[in-house]
Amino acid sequence: MFQTLFAAKVIYVLAIISLVSGILIFFSCRCLPGSRIASNWMKNERYKRFYKFHCYFWWILLVSVIIHGVFAIGFLGNPFS
């Protein structure tokens, strides 16, 4: 199952999902107010609506990284064996 073109496509798509969700986590994080740019974001109503999804972005990242890892090991094999 893992030695197919489908597996390679799944790995690629999950890598993109992981990168995008990581970026979304970074920009929805409340740790950014230390920077001058982000301090104004916290007051914005759009940011407050965007921040509501911060925890969901973490779940998307977690699931996509786990599935990505399983498919990558299945497709490429264990690099330590």
LINRA-V422227 format. One record per residue. RES is the residue in three letters. PHI is phi as a letter, one per 20 degrees, with the letter a starting at -180 (none if undefined). PSI is psi as a letter, one per 30 degrees, with the letter a starting at -180 (999 if undefined). BURIAL is b if it has 9 or more other ideal C-beta (glycine too) atoms within 8 Angstrom, else e. Layout:
res->RES phi->PHI psi->PSI burial->BURIAL
res->RES phi->PHI psi->PSI burial->BURIAL
//
This chain:
res->MET phi->none psi->e burial->e
res->PHE phi->e psi->f burial->e
res->GLN phi->e psi->h burial->e
res->THR phi->d psi->l burial->e
res->LEU phi->f psi->e burial->e
res->PHE phi->g psi->e burial->e
res->ALA phi->f psi->e burial->b
res->ALA phi->f psi->e burial->b
res->LYS phi->f psi->e burial->e
res->VAL phi->f psi->e burial->b
res->ILE phi->f psi->e burial->b
res->TYR phi->f psi->e burial->e
res->VAL phi->f psi->e burial->e
res->LEU phi->f psi->e burial->b
res->ALA phi->f psi->e burial->b
res->ILE phi->f psi->e burial->e
res->ILE phi->f psi->e burial->b
res->SER phi->f psi->e burial->b
res->LEU phi->f psi->e burial->e
res->VAL phi->f psi->e burial->e
res->SER phi->f psi->e burial->b
res->GLY phi->f psi->e burial->b
res->ILE phi->f psi->e burial->e
res->LEU phi->f psi->e burial->b
res->ILE phi->f psi->e burial->b
res->PHE phi->g psi->e burial->e
res->PHE phi->f psi->f burial->e
res->SER phi->e psi->g burial->b
res->CYS phi->f psi->k burial->e
res->ARG phi->e psi->g burial->e
res->CYS phi->f psi->f burial->e
res->LEU phi->f psi->f burial->b
res->PRO phi->g psi->f burial->e
res->GLY phi->f psi->f burial->e
res->SER phi->e psi->l burial->e
res->ARG phi->f psi->e burial->e
res->ILE phi->f psi->e burial->e
res->ALA phi->f psi->f burial->b
res->SER phi->f psi->e burial->b
res->ASN phi->f psi->f burial->e
res->TRP phi->f psi->e burial->b
res->MET phi->f psi->f burial->b
res->LYS phi->e psi->f burial->e
res->ASN phi->f psi->k burial->e
res->GLU phi->f psi->e burial->e
res->ARG phi->f psi->e burial->e
res->TYR phi->f psi->e burial->b
res->LYS phi->f psi->e burial->e
res->ARG phi->f psi->e burial->e
res->PHE phi->f psi->e burial->b
res->TYR phi->f psi->f burial->b
res->LYS phi->g psi->f burial->e
res->PHE phi->e psi->g burial->b
res->HIS phi->g psi->e burial->b
res->CYS phi->f psi->e burial->e
res->TYR phi->f psi->e burial->e
res->PHE phi->f psi->e burial->b
res->TRP phi->f psi->e burial->b
res->TRP phi->f psi->e burial->e
res->ILE phi->f psi->e burial->b
res->LEU phi->f psi->e burial->b
res->LEU phi->g psi->e burial->e
res->VAL phi->f psi->e burial->e
res->SER phi->f psi->e burial->b
res->VAL phi->f psi->e burial->b
res->ILE phi->f psi->e burial->e
res->ILE phi->f psi->e burial->b
res->HIS phi->g psi->e burial->b
res->GLY phi->f psi->e burial->e
res->VAL phi->f psi->e burial->e
res->PHE phi->f psi->e burial->b
res->ALA phi->f psi->e burial->b
res->ILE phi->f psi->e burial->b
res->GLY phi->f psi->e burial->b
res->PHE phi->e psi->e burial->b
res->LEU phi->e psi->f burial->e
res->GLY phi->n psi->l burial->e
res->ASN phi->f psi->j burial->e
res->PRO phi->f psi->f burial->e
res->PHE phi->d psi->g burial->e
res->SER phi->e psi->999 burial->e
//
